[in-house]
Amino acid sequence: MANGRPRPHIKSMRIVMTFVVIALMGLLAASLFYAYGIWTALGAADLPGWMYAAMAGGVIFSFIVGGGLMVLVFYSSRAGYDDEASRNNFE
C-alpha cells in the first residue's frame, strides 16, 4: 500500500464479505419471522414448576461449564503450555 490504494484482493474480499453478511442477516430475519409465527400459533404452554427449575439448572450448569473452560484456556495461555505446540507448527 505504498501508493495509498487498497490492493485488489482486499477489495474483492470486502465485496465477498459484504454479500456473506447480507445473506446471514437475511437468514436471521427469516428464522426470527418463522419462529415468531410458530410461537404465536401455538399459544402459551403451561409448565409445572419443576420444569422451570430444571431449565434454570441447565442454564446455570451451561454457564458454569463454559466459564470453567474459558478459565482453563486463559490459564493454559498464560502458563505457556501453548507455546511449545505453536512453535512446532511454524518450524
C-alpha positions in Angstrom: 0.0 0.0 0.0 2.8 2.4 -0.9 0.5 4.5 -3.1 -2.4 4.6 -0.7 -4.8 2.4 -2.7 -6.0 -0.9 -1.3 -4.8 -4.0 -3.0 -7.2 -5.7 -5.5 -7.7 -8.8 -3.4 -8.6 -6.7 -0.4 -11.3 -5.0 -2.4 -12.7 -8.3 -3.7 -12.7 -9.8 -0.2 -14.6 -6.8 1.1 -17.3 -7.4 -1.6 -17.5 -11.1 -0.8 -17.8 -10.4 3.0 -20.5 -7.8 2.3 -22.5 -10.4 0.5 -21.9 -13.0 3.2 -23.0 -10.6 5.9 -26.2 -9.6 3.9 -27.0 -13.3 3.3 -26.6 -14.2 7.0 -28.7 -11.2 8.1 -31.4 -12.3 5.7 -31.3 -15.9 7.1 -31.5 -14.4 10.7 -34.5 -12.3 9.7 -36.3 -15.2 8.1 -35.7 -17.5 11.1 -36.9 -14.9 13.5 -40.0 -14.3 11.4 -40.7 -18.1 11.2 -40.1 -18.5 15.0 -42.5 -15.7 15.8 -45.2 -17.2 13.6 -44.8 -20.6 15.3 -44.7 -19.0 18.7 -47.9 -17.1 18.2 -49.7 -20.0 16.5 -49.0 -22.4 19.4 -50.0 -20.1 22.2 -48.8 -20.3 25.8 -47.7 -23.6 27.3 -48.4 -24.3 31.0 -45.3 -25.8 32.5 -45.1 -27.2 36.1 -42.6 -25.5 38.4 -40.1 -28.4 38.4 -39.7 -27.9 34.6 -38.8 -24.2 35.1 -36.4 -25.3 37.9 -34.8 -27.9 35.5 -34.5 -25.3 32.8 -32.8 -22.8 35.1 -30.5 -25.5 36.4 -29.5 -26.4 32.8 -28.7 -22.8 32.0 -26.7 -22.3 35.2 -24.8 -25.6 34.6 -24.0 -24.5 31.0 -22.7 -21.1 32.2 -20.5 -22.8 34.8 -19.1 -25.3 32.2 -18.5 -22.6 29.6 -16.9 -20.3 32.2 -14.7 -23.1 33.5 -13.5 -24.0 30.0 -12.6 -20.3 29.3 -10.7 -20.2 32.6 -8.7 -23.2 31.5 -8.0 -21.7 28.1 -6.7 -18.4 29.7 -4.7 -20.3 32.3 -3.1 -22.5 29.6 -2.2 -19.5 27.5 -0.8 -17.6 30.5 1.2 -20.5 31.8 2.9 -21.1 28.5 1.5 -24.6 27.8 0.5 -23.4 24.3 3.9 -22.0 23.3 5.6 -25.4 22.5 2.6 -26.6 20.4 2.6 -23.4 18.3 6.4 -23.3 17.9 6.3 -26.8 16.3 3.8 -25.7 13.7 6.0 -22.8 12.4 9.3 -24.6 12.1 
